[in-house]
Amino acid sequence: MNAKSKYRSLWMLVLPLLLAFSIPGRAQDGKVLTLKDAIDLSIKNSKQLRLNQTKITSALNAVKDAKARQLPDANISGSYLRVNKPNIDLKSSGDSSGGGSSFADVNQVAYGMATISVPLFSGFKIQAAKESARYLAEAAKLDADLDREDVIQNTVAAYSNLYKATVAVNLVRENLKQQEQRTTDFSNMEKNGIMARNDLLKAQLQQSNIEVALTQAESDLKIARINMNIMLGLPENTNMDLDTTFLAQAGGEEKAVTDWEQVAQQKRKDAASLQAHEKAAYAGIKSAKGDYYPSLALTGGYVAAYIPNVITVTNAVNVGVGLKYNLASLWKTGSKVDDAKNELNAVKINEEMLNDQIHIQVNQAYENYIVSMKKIGMYEKAIEQADENYRITKNKHTNALATTTDLLEADVAELQAKLNYTSARADAVVAYNKLLQSAGLLGENK
């Protein structure tokens, strides 16, 4: 095994251990937060998903309301009236006797009735309303699934950022320790006249810069932790260990970009939602055209009445068929149909726009993923090169063949290479999950 291979193998072993054993502010109970646990918590505590559930409930209630329109309408009414004795003067030219007419003494009236109507035909409006409500409920569920994928992707990105921030703090701290030791050594050498004071000042300046970098890294870590805890519904000061096995997710199956696009056309929730809206729009056209037709209903009723000394009515039952048609619909319905057709046209345009977006999003996500995977390999080599460069420069500096500036630059290059490699691995996981999201596959196994 050559020197470069040794350096690569050593770094691949050291990095996971560095994260596992030196995460600042570890939880006292040693609980490990896996990416899957983070996703489950974020889904459970997402306010957006809870809001979406209310939209789904409203859509399902609309389906129930549409089905209820085909049920019978039943009404019951009744009245009891007290009436006075009116003055009635009945004139009759044929009455020569001069006597007045006699009327019954009526001072109260009571009556009641019950009616029932069962729709038989309403111009297909009831059926169309049921179809439209059902498709809109399906679209609401698909929209909720789409937001669920956004929550998952945001959680992956937040988990990745927390990992990068944690490793950055660890690496900068380790580098600061080395720099503090170097500054101490240089100070002793300067006191003994072995090193120029200018070189000591360069080392001290380097130490100050690293201290500033550590302060920024710790601030970034704090913000990343707060962001993650808010997403998970946890107190913002909660500290948990991270599970580095999530880094293995970046090695997904190899597919051509055209294959990803084909999958996206079949699996994307937003595409399926628009298809459901299109079906609902067709049902809306059918419902609007229903006003051109008459409505037909089966009717039935019962009437009871009581007027003292005049009449008593019981068991008056009627059954029949009622036909109703609004003549104004001949000139009013056309605009409703046009509106419904315009809504359908808008949905179709949105579908065309979404197809373009899918093409762009899948290609962009695919290229980002490919670049991320290539960066991992390149940064692995960069670490080997930076390690070897630092080793050679340090030996030269010891033998007065390299300047202090060269040594400090080599040290910074080594630290930057390690940070770049860490970020590349975490970014590759985010890029792969983004590719899954663009293809509509992200929520299937989460």
Secondary structure, DSSP 8 states (H G I E B T S, - for coil): --HHHHHHHHHHHHHHHHHHH--TT--TT--EE-HHHHHHHHHHH-HHHHHHHHHHHHHHHHHHHHHHTTS-EEEEEEEEEE----------TT--S----------EEEEEEEEEEEEEESTTHHHHHHHHHHHHHHHHHHHHHHHHHHHHHHHHHHHHHHHHHHHHHHHHHHHHHHHHHHHHHHHHHHHTTSS-HHHHHHHHHHHHHHHHHHHHHHHHHHHHHHHHHHHHT--TT---EE-GGGGGGG------HHHHHHHHHHH-HHHHHHHHHHHHHHHHHHHHHGGGS-EEEEEEEEEEEEETTTEEEEEEEEEEEEEE--TTHHHHHHHHHHHHHHHHHHHHHHHHHHHHHHHHHHHHHHHHHHHHHHHHHHHHHHHHHHHHHHHHHHHHHHTTSS-HHHHHHHHHHHHHHHHHHHHHHHHHHHHHHHHHHHTT-TTT--
